[in-house]
Structures are given as structure tokens and as C-alpha cells.
Amino acid sequence: MEQDFLEHLNGSSLDRVELIVAIGEVLGNYVPPEDERKIRSFPTVQEAIDYIRKRRRDGGLN
């Protein structure tokens, strides 16, 4: 079973929530639940960053 990056870093469920809130603050927008689940599922931080950049570029996250 593959770990996501927060599990690999021993992140707790509170850490996961705080990460999504921080991402929302940086983006200046609410992160929809489907994006939240996707972001949390990536095995590396870089993959999460790439996804966020792509979603912003495509207009999905403003």
C-alpha cells in the first residue's frame, strides 16, 4: 500500500485538515472536497503542488 506524503511525514488527521486550510488561504479560495481528497492522496508534495498549479491554470481553483 502506497502512503501519501502526510502519512510518510507522520502527519495526523489534524495536519491534513490544516494543510487543506493553508492551501485554501494561499489560493484565496475554498478548496472543494473533491480537490481536497485528490491533494491528500498524492504520494509526494511535488505531485500535490503540480496538481494545484494545474487546477489554478485551468481555472478550477482561483
N, C-alpha and C positions, 0 to 999 in steps of 0.2 A: 504494500500500500504506500502510495506517494504522500509525502507530507506537504502541506502548504507552508509558505515561508514563515508564518506566525507560529505554527507548530514547531518548525525547525528551530526557531529562536526562543522556544518555550513560552510563547505568547498565550496569555489566558483569554477567556472569552471577553473579559472586560477590555483587554488590549485590542481585541478585534473590533469591538464597538468604538473604542477611542480612535482607532486607525480610520475607520469609515467616517467618523465625525470630523477628524482632521482633514481628510481628503475633501469632504464637503466644504469645509471652511476655506481651504486653499482654492477650490474651484469657485467659491462664492455661490454654491448651489447645493440643493438637496441631492443626495445620491440615491437613485431608485433602488428598491430591493433586488431587482434582477442584476443590476450592476454591482451592488454590494456583494451578492453571492459570488459573482464571477471574480471580482477583485480578490476576495478572500480565498478563492480556490487555487490561485496561481502558486506554483512551487517556488518561484523566485520573486524578489522585489522588482527586478527589472521587467519581468513579464507584466506585473501589475502596473508599473509606470507606463510601459508601452501601450497597454490596453486603455488606460486613462487618456493618454495623449491621442490615441486613435479616436476614441469616443468624443473627445473635445473637438478634434479636427472635423469629424463627421457631423458635429452639431448635436450629439446625443447628451453630452454633459457641457453645460455652459459655465 
